[in-house]
Amino acid sequence: MTEASFAVVWDLDDTLLDTSTEIIPRSHLAAATAMVEAGLNATIEEIHAYRMALAAQGAQGIDHLTASRFGGSISVANAGERAFLSTDVGFVPVAAPVIEMLRRLRPRVEHHLLTVGNTQRQIAKCHYGFDDDLFSSVHVLSPSHSMSKLAILQCVADCYGGPQRVIAVGDRPDAEISAANTLGMTSIRVRTGEHSRREIASPLEMATHVVHDILLVEELINSFLASSENARIDDF
């Protein structure tokens, strides 16, 4: 890593990897099945449809909302949550244009991957078509992990000489976007997938840039690099 290096920290789910069309529906189906097995008085089809409707609305706490809707207990909600997070839903490759974008950017920036979820499942996703040497580091955090996205981003910033050399890209304003803004990084929200309808709850969740297509991030990164290089020339 040289003094001129820049870093891009990418979120995985619904940023680099489209989970909304394949993984999310399968995960909700697994959760619906688990809730019925735990004693919820409804059919798998009814529960799955209700969960998908909530997800489309950007609702939070889907497991508890679903259990409440059909008269279930907290244990039923917990069964749904466990199944949603841990069920193996199969291989879903990263889209080829996304891989090509990362490869084009690689000579000018170093990529880092940051994701939170069931550790075994997220590690498997990290191998869904990515080149072995594409990322300089991969960070997989479990929901109960004491290390946060904010802490990981801070570590990356320290490695590259400060937050002004790091871009954070993700889909959640309440997670990687707010963490990046807290540190003074450039943040890019990819408004796709499960959290696309989520509105910001505070100014800290407002991304520097917002796009509705992951492939548009490349142009923003190139503009960022050009501006940074021009600033270095002016300083010199």
C-alpha positions in Angstrom: 0.0 0.0 0.0 1.5 3.4 -1.0 0.9 6.9 0.3 -1.3 7.6 -2.7 -3.6 4.6 -2.0 -7.3 5.0 -1.6 -9.8 2.5 -0.3 -13.4 1.6 -1.0 -15.3 -0.3 1.7 -18.2 -2.2 0.1 -21.2 -3.7 1.9 -22.2 -7.1 0.5 -26.0 -7.7 0.7 -28.1 -5.6 -1.6 -25.0 -3.6 -2.6 -22.6 -5.9 -4.4 -24.8 -8.9 -4.2 -28.5 -8.7 -5.2 -30.3 -10.6 -2.5 -33.7 -9.2 -3.0 -34.7 -11.3 -6.0 -33.3 -14.7 -4.9 -31.9 -14.9 -1.3 -34.4 -12.7 0.5 -37.6 -14.6 -0.7 -36.0 -17.9 0.0 -35.0 -16.7 3.5 -38.5 -15.5 4.2 -39.8 -18.9 3.1 -37.5 -20.7 5.5 -38.6 -18.4 8.3 -42.2 -19.0 7.5 -41.7 -22.7 7.6 -39.8 -22.5 10.9 -42.6 -20.3 12.4 -45.3 -22.9 11.5 -43.1 -25.7 13.0 -42.8 -23.6 16.1 -46.6 -23.5 16.4 -47.8 -20.4 14.6 -51.5 -20.9 13.5 -51.3 -20.1 9.8 -50.1 -21.7 6.6 -46.6 -21.3 5.3 -48.0 -19.5 2.3 -49.9 -17.0 4.4 -46.9 -16.2 6.5 -44.5 -16.0 3.6 -46.8 -13.6 1.8 -47.2 -11.4 4.9 -43.4 -11.3 5.5 -42.7 -10.4 1.9 -45.3 -7.6 2.1 -43.6 -6.2 5.2 -40.2 -6.4 3.5 -41.5 -4.5 0.5 -42.6 -1.7 2.9 -39.2 -1.6 4.5 -40.6 -2.7 7.8 -38.3 -3.5 10.7 -38.8 -6.4 13.2 -40.5 -8.6 10.6 -40.3 -11.7 12.7 -42.1 -10.1 15.7 -44.6 -8.3 13.5 -45.5 -11.6 11.8 -45.8 -13.5 15.1 -48.1 -10.8 16.5 -50.3 -10.7 13.3 -51.0 -14.4 13.6 -51.2 -14.6 17.4 -47.8 -16.2 17.9 -45.4 -15.9 20.9 -41.9 -14.4 21.2 -40.5 -17.9 20.8 -42.2 -18.2 17.4 -40.7 -14.9 16.4 -37.3 -16.0 17.5 -37.6 -19.3 15.5 -38.4 -17.2 12.4 -35.5 -14.9 13.0 -33.0 -17.8 13.4 -34.2 -19.5 10.2 -34.1 -16.3 8.2 -30.5 -15.6 9.3 -29.0 -19.1 9.2 -30.8 -21.2 6.5 -28.6 -22.2 3.5 -30.5 -20.7 0.5 -28.1 -21.9 -2.2 -25.6 -20.2 -4.5 -26.5 -16.8 -6.0 -23.5 -15.4 -8.0 -22.5 -11.8 -8.1 -23.6 -10.2 -11.4 -20.8 -10.2 -14.0 -21.0 -6.4 -14.6 -20.4 -5.8 -10.9 -17.2 -8.0 -11.0 -16.0 -6.1 -14.1 -16.6 -2.8 -12.4 -14.5 -3.9 -9.4 -11.7 -5.1 -11.7 -11.6 -1.7 -13.6 -11.4 0.2 -10.3 -8.8 -2.1 -8.8 -5.7 -0.4 -10.2 -6.7 2.9 -8.6 -8.2 1.8 -5.3 -8.0 -1.1 -2.9 -11.3 -2.8 -2.2 -12.5 -4.0 1.2 -15.6 -6.1 1.9 -17.6 -5.6 5.1 -20.7 -7.6 5.9 -22.8 -8.6 9.0 -24.9 -11.7 9.4 -24.7 -15.4 10.2 -20.9 -16.0 9.9 -20.9 -19.2 7.9 -23.6 -18.0 5.5 -21.9 -14.6 4.9 -18.5 -16.2 4.4 -20.1 -18.4 1.7 -21.5 -15.4 0.0 -18.1 -13.7 -0.1 -17.0 -16.5 -2.5 -20.0 -16.0 -4.9 -17.9 -15.3 -8.0 -15.4 -12.8 -6.6 -11.7 -13.1 -7.6 -9.5 -14.4 -4.8 -7.3 -11.3 -4.9 -10.0 -8.7 -5.6 -10.4 -7.6 -1.9 -7.5 -6.4 0.2 -9.5 -7.5 3.3 -12.8 -9.1 4.1 -14.6 -8.5 7.4 -17.5 -10.8 8.4 -19.3 -9.7 11.6 -22.0 -11.6 13.4 -24.9 -9.5 14.7 -23.7 -10.2 18.3 -20.1 -9.3 17.5 -18.6 -6.6 19.7 -16.8 -5.1 16.7 -19.0 -2.7 14.8 -19.0 -1.4 11.2 -17.9 1.9 12.6 -14.9 0.3 14.2 -13.9 -1.5 11.0 -14.3 1.7 9.0 -12.1 3.5 11.5 -9.4 0.8 11.1 -9.5 1.1 7.4 -9.2 4.9 7.6 -6.2 4.6 9.9 -4.5 2.4 7.4 -4.9 4.8 4.5 -4.0 8.1 6.3 -7.5 9.3 7.3 -11.1 9.2 6.3 -10.6 11.5 3.4 -9.0 8.6 1.5 -11.8 6.2 2.1 -15.3 5.8 0.4 -18.0 3.6 2.0 -20.6 2.1 -0.2 -23.8 0.4 1.1 -27.5 0.2 1.2 -28.4 0.9 4.8 -28.5 4.5 6.0 -28.6 3.4 9.7 -25.5 1.2 9.3 -22.5 1.8 7.0 -23.8 5.2 5.8 -24.1 6.7 9.2 -20.9 5.1 10.3 -19.0 6.6 7.4 -20.6 10.0 8.0 -19.6 9.8 11.6 -16.0 9.4 10.6 -16.1 12.1 7.9 -15.8 9.7 4.9 -17.5 10.0 1.5 -20.6 7.8 1.6 -22.5 6.3 -1.3 -25.9 4.8 -0.7 -27.1 2.2 -3.2 -30.8 2.4 -2.9 -31.8 -1.1 -4.0 -33.1 -4.2 -2.4 -34.6 -4.8 1.0 -33.8 -1.3 2.4 -34.5 0.8 -0.7 -37.6 2.3 0.7 -36.1 3.1 4.1 -36.1 6.9 4.7 -33.3 8.6 6.7 -34.0 9.1 10.4 -31.4 11.8 11.0 -28.9 14.0 9.1 -26.2 11.5 10.0 -27.9 8.9 7.7 -27.9 11.2 4.7 -25.3 9.8 2.2 -22.9 12.1 0.3 -24.3 10.5 -2.9 -27.4 8.3 -3.6 -27.7 6.0 -6.7 -30.3 3.5 -7.7 -27.9 1.2 -9.7 -24.7 -0.2 -8.3 -22.9 0.3 -11.6 -23.3 4.1 -11.3 -20.9 4.0 -8.3 -17.9 3.6 -10.6 -18.4 7.1 -12.0 -18.7 8.6 -8.5 -15.5 6.9 -7.4 -13.6 8.1 -10.5 -14.8 11.6 -9.8 -13.7 11.4 -6.2 -10.3 10.2 -7.3 -9.9 12.9 -9.8 -10.9 15.6 -7.3 -8.5 14.2 -4.7 -5.6 14.1 -7.2 -6.3 17.7 -8.3 -6.3 18.7 -4.6 -2.9 17.1 -4.1 -1.5 19.0 -7.1 -2.9 22.3 -5.8 -1.4 21.6 -2.3 2.0 20.9 -3.9 
